[in-house]
């Protein structure tokens, strides 16, 4: 895995070879004897920088395990990401000020060592609180290591490409790296594998500290306002895509971490490929933000539960990332000194913190609502299915328990498979149709929970386009002279295309019928069928009387937690004797 990261950084460096930019550094250019060793050392430093940036999203595909082992929530997992980003954003400027006053030497080794030790603490954590503390310390070490690496990596074209490659690849590849390690080993190895790389960087930093003098760094350049706002918005949109997509793949589609890693690996590959595209930096940024908006918004209208539906949006978002980030970092926004790098990284991480604060509560609330809706629709499917009533009594609690679990789609389908052997002949055909609809209903409910957050992320990217178009310089007009921007604008057609596919291909929702209106009954025949129809009519009558749906009432009868919610909402506890008598005879 470590060597794979190094190879990917090397590919990203080669992909950025078409643009020439030089920045100053107290270290030589790598043309001296031993340049091969120096280049390898630079690659290790760049890999540490990539890992420091990847840590903002590296635990995303470990969500189910973290939710279970640390007994936390979506907000808790978002905090594991958010604390790291917030502390880094706060720490970067003071560390840059220390470097300007005393030279880079004091932070050369300390940052990488602290990053390694904090990574060890993260890997050994057994509670959310402890993990958050070490994530904060890890962020301080990462901030110092990033600024030290910026100065220590050789100056010149190759050094510049290494730094940009770390920024692009590290951001995009975090979830994929974390997903692979989580399934092959455990989530703790996400942090353990970073330790030897960080310590290697500390050794390199210590050696170079002896070869150069601790010269105070020059002051930072003035940061342009419009590109800074654009970077914050683009970073926010990118982070939301990665965080939301991997959460949807795991929570909604039931994808295993390693399969999720394979799915989201399309983003870094697309980013590396698009980073080769030449052009003026402002046009590349606007084109990239348009592509990012198109891909992100398309994810809000996925037509089905296949990962294949996410591929085109991922290609668009990844290509947008590869265009926008290199154009912003170091071109529209200067990165000539460690102070410049601190300013740029602070702006970028401020955008990430802001979007996590926005989308995490939205997704958490929507997931809770979606799970409840999925359970109600599941109850409707069971009650309306033409199956024997005694089988429904056994079946409903089993299926509902699966929907409530930490890995709901997997456990729901496992419960469906386990119950299938109880049916045969025509009843099995009915059961299979009901099971298929139950799975479709659950996936549709969960994916709908992410729509608002994806739209918010797409809005960030479009706002970046607006800011850079209106305030970034002369107006950008679509046409032959603006081919890149024109093509990127055409990618917005993916949004209505996916919306149309969603409307035509997505399975029809299960309707929660009005209990006060007549509805078709299962009518399975025989005495038990007649009793079942009578019971369903009574449920409708009772639900109509108190203003609930029949499905809510059944959920409350079957589950203590739902009964409590039902009582708070309707003032009746259907699981108590008094409540039940009132419902039946009141």
Secondary structure as UniProt FT lines:
FT   HELIX           2..15
FT   TURN            16..18
FT   TURN            33..34
FT   HELIX           35..54
FT   TURN            55..59
FT   HELIX           60..62
FT   HELIX           63..69
FT   TURN            70..71
FT   HELIX           74..102
FT   HELIX           105..108
FT   HELIX           110..124
FT   HELIX           128..152
FT   HELIX           157..184
FT   TURN            187..188
FT   HELIX           189..211
FT   HELIX           225..251
FT   TURN            252..253
FT   HELIX           257..274
FT   TURN            275..276
FT   HELIX           281..298
FT   HELIX           299..301
FT   TURN            307..308
FT   HELIX           309..328
FT   TURN            330..332
FT   HELIX           338..384
FT   HELIX           389..403
FT   TURN            406..407
FT   HELIX           408..420
FT   TURN            421..422
FT   HELIX           425..448
FT   TURN            449..450
FT   HELIX           451..471
FT   HELIX           480..482
FT   HELIX           483..490
FT   TURN            491..492
FT   HELIX           493..505
FT   TURN            515..516
FT   HELIX           526..546
FT   HELIX           550..558
FT   HELIX           560..570
FT   TURN            574..575
FT   HELIX           577..585
//
